[in-house]
């Protein structure tokens, strides 16, 4: 089972919108955090060294920008036998 991802976004960010739409289409759970309203999140993102949104954080990987290939890989892993309880 894939744990929810965290997507740090900015208002009116096209890449943020494209990322959340791709996550929705892949049926991947995620939480959105608006960087304009959460100063602690902004500090965390700066510590990671990112300067552009969106920033997607998973347990295993973190990236910024719209990365449909990474979303597809996570979606493909979702039902992998080693990750399921079956």
C-alpha positions in Angstrom: 0.0 0.0 0.0 1.3 3.4 -0.9 1.2 6.0 1.9 -0.2 9.4 1.1 2.1 11.9 -0.6 2.5 15.5 0.5 2.4 18.1 -2.2 3.5 21.6 -1.3 1.9 24.1 -3.6 1.5 27.8 -4.4 -1.7 29.6 -5.6 -2.1 29.9 -9.4 0.7 27.5 -10.0 0.1 25.6 -13.3 2.7 22.9 -12.4 1.0 22.4 -9.0 -2.4 22.0 -10.7 -1.0 19.5 -13.3 0.7 17.5 -10.5 -2.5 17.2 -8.4 -4.5 16.3 -11.5 -2.0 13.6 -12.4 -2.1 12.2 -8.8 -5.9 12.2 -9.0 -5.9 10.4 -12.3 -3.5 7.8 -10.9 -5.8 7.5 -7.9 -2.9 8.2 -5.5 -3.7 9.7 -2.1 -2.0 13.0 -1.2 -2.2 16.0 1.1 -1.8 19.5 -0.2 0.0 22.2 1.9 -0.1 25.8 0.7 3.3 27.3 1.1 1.8 30.8 1.3 -0.1 30.0 4.5 2.3 27.6 6.3 5.6 29.3 7.3 7.0 26.0 8.9 6.4 24.2 5.6 8.2 27.0 3.7 11.2 26.6 6.0 11.2 22.9 5.6 11.1 23.2 1.8 14.0 25.7 1.9 16.0 23.2 4.0 15.5 20.6 1.2 16.9 23.2 -1.2 13.9 23.6 -3.4 13.0 26.9 -4.9 10.1 26.0 -7.2 6.7 24.5 -6.6 5.2 22.0 -6.5 7.4 19.9 -4.2 6.2 16.3 -3.7 7.5 14.3 -0.8 7.1 10.6 -0.4 8.7 8.2 2.1 11.3 7.2 -0.6 11.7 10.1 -3.0 11.2 13.9 -3.2 11.0 16.1 -6.2 9.9 19.5 -7.5 8.0 20.5 -10.6 5.6 18.5 -12.6 7.1 15.0 -13.0 4.5 12.7 -14.6 7.1 10.0 -15.0 7.7 9.8 -11.3 3.9 9.8 -10.6 3.5 6.9 -13.1 6.3 5.0 -11.3 4.6 5.4 -7.9 1.3 4.4 -9.4 2.9 1.3 -10.9 4.4 0.3 -7.6 1.1 0.7 -5.8 0.0 -2.9 -6.5 3.4 -4.5 -6.4 3.2 -7.8 -4.5 6.0 -6.9 -2.1 4.2 -3.7 -1.1 0.7 -5.2 -0.6 -0.7 -7.1 2.3 -1.8 -9.9 0.1 
